[in-house]
């Protein structure tokens, strides 16, 4: 007790302004990394929480250059479907187009299209392409008696492309023939892919999107410590780019063993591990194979871990301690929780983090799961802590099977709150990134890496914080 360290969080410090080389703050480069092999065009991610991130949020973030982590508070089948929605939302070439037999009724084909959220089906018979069925084909048709064969565009009138066709050549074919779908066939008339006008437009609209090598949006998904391997197999098969081993206290023998299993079974998939708050935890998880570290024990307003357990480390100190170890091994660190203002994003990155994860900043957006509530003339959405009673109760109901009481044998370390409805997530992203670009400029830097080298922190008093214009601001994660 004689040599107690001081733990600092975002509101305890400011960054000292320095001479900037930038003519405009918009010149600041905000590219970074999420894990060892996953890059980000915006260093932001959505927390893997049931009230924050499913496919709609993950798609919206990835289109802007960030990333979403699909939560694990659901069945593995539901989580895998959410990942598949993200991966199918846009790509250069659809590798596995949805197909149908020509004898299927139109009504059945339409039902399949609605279920898969597509506007066309490739028609195959005996392994060969015999036509294409699109939404235009069934307008004003009797869907109950006619089959796909009766209305589809047959093979002799079907415009196709060859495997390996360039994007420019594909665009020309689509334009010249006034069509929207271009099946790709090999010399045996076997289907090898599909290019659509809609996907090309998405590629050109979201130029900063975070994509994999096939042009699909990048997405992460969380797994718990109990079913990490089983869930991981299904999620990787669905196309997950990053597995996030998400545990309240990841510095444990059990968690380290699960991390090793994940890296052994999925050597080509990055695994982020968290949450942690110490340098010792960073060393042990990196030794176990972690491709990224998630830092944050108790900084969120919907997390009561510090109050319930008496344990935790103020967020800025936790980030600093973990990053001192992680940077020696080139492992990116994600700062999870505690973000109130865009300036907190700057401070976390300046302290060494490579990306930021937030819950409440995104929980109130149009793309987050859940309904919009109206109260006293204002609109809200619900934001639940992952370890809250409400979240665990809803998870038990979704999983079904055993009695809910048996499934709720957990120690509650979270609460639910209402957060203001903010509209589309792109509005929140713009606010955070504008603040980050400004912060990079104030630190006399051009990008995040140089900001980390140039950053000079200054500890301030409570009076200094009030002088900063924070008086009256609502504090939230």
Buried (B, 14 or more C-beta within 10 A) or exposed (E): EEEEEEBBBBBBBBBEEBEBEBEEBEBBBBBBBBBBBBBBBBBBBBBBBBBBBBBBBBBBBBBBBBBBBBBBBBBBEBBBBBBBBBBBBBBBBBEEBBBBBBEBBBBBBBEBBEEEEBBBBBBBBEEEBBBBBBEEBBEEBEBEEBBBBBBBBEBEEBBBBEEEBEEEEBBEBBEEEEBBBBBBBEEEBEBBBBBBBBBBEBBEEBEEBBBBEEBBBBBBBBBEBEEBBEBBBBBBEBBBBBBBBBBBBBBBEEBBEBBBBBBEEBEEBBBBBBBBBBBEBBBBBBEBBBBBBBBBBBBBBBBBBBEBBEEBBBBBBBBBBBBEBBBEEEBBBBBBBBBBBBBBBBBBBBBBBBBBBBBBBBBBBBBBBBEEEEEEEEBBBBBBBBBBBBBBBBBBEEBEEEEBEEBEEBEBBBBBBBBBBBEEBBEBBEBBBEBBBBBBBBBBBBBBBBBBEBBEBEEBEEEBBEEBEBEEEEEBB
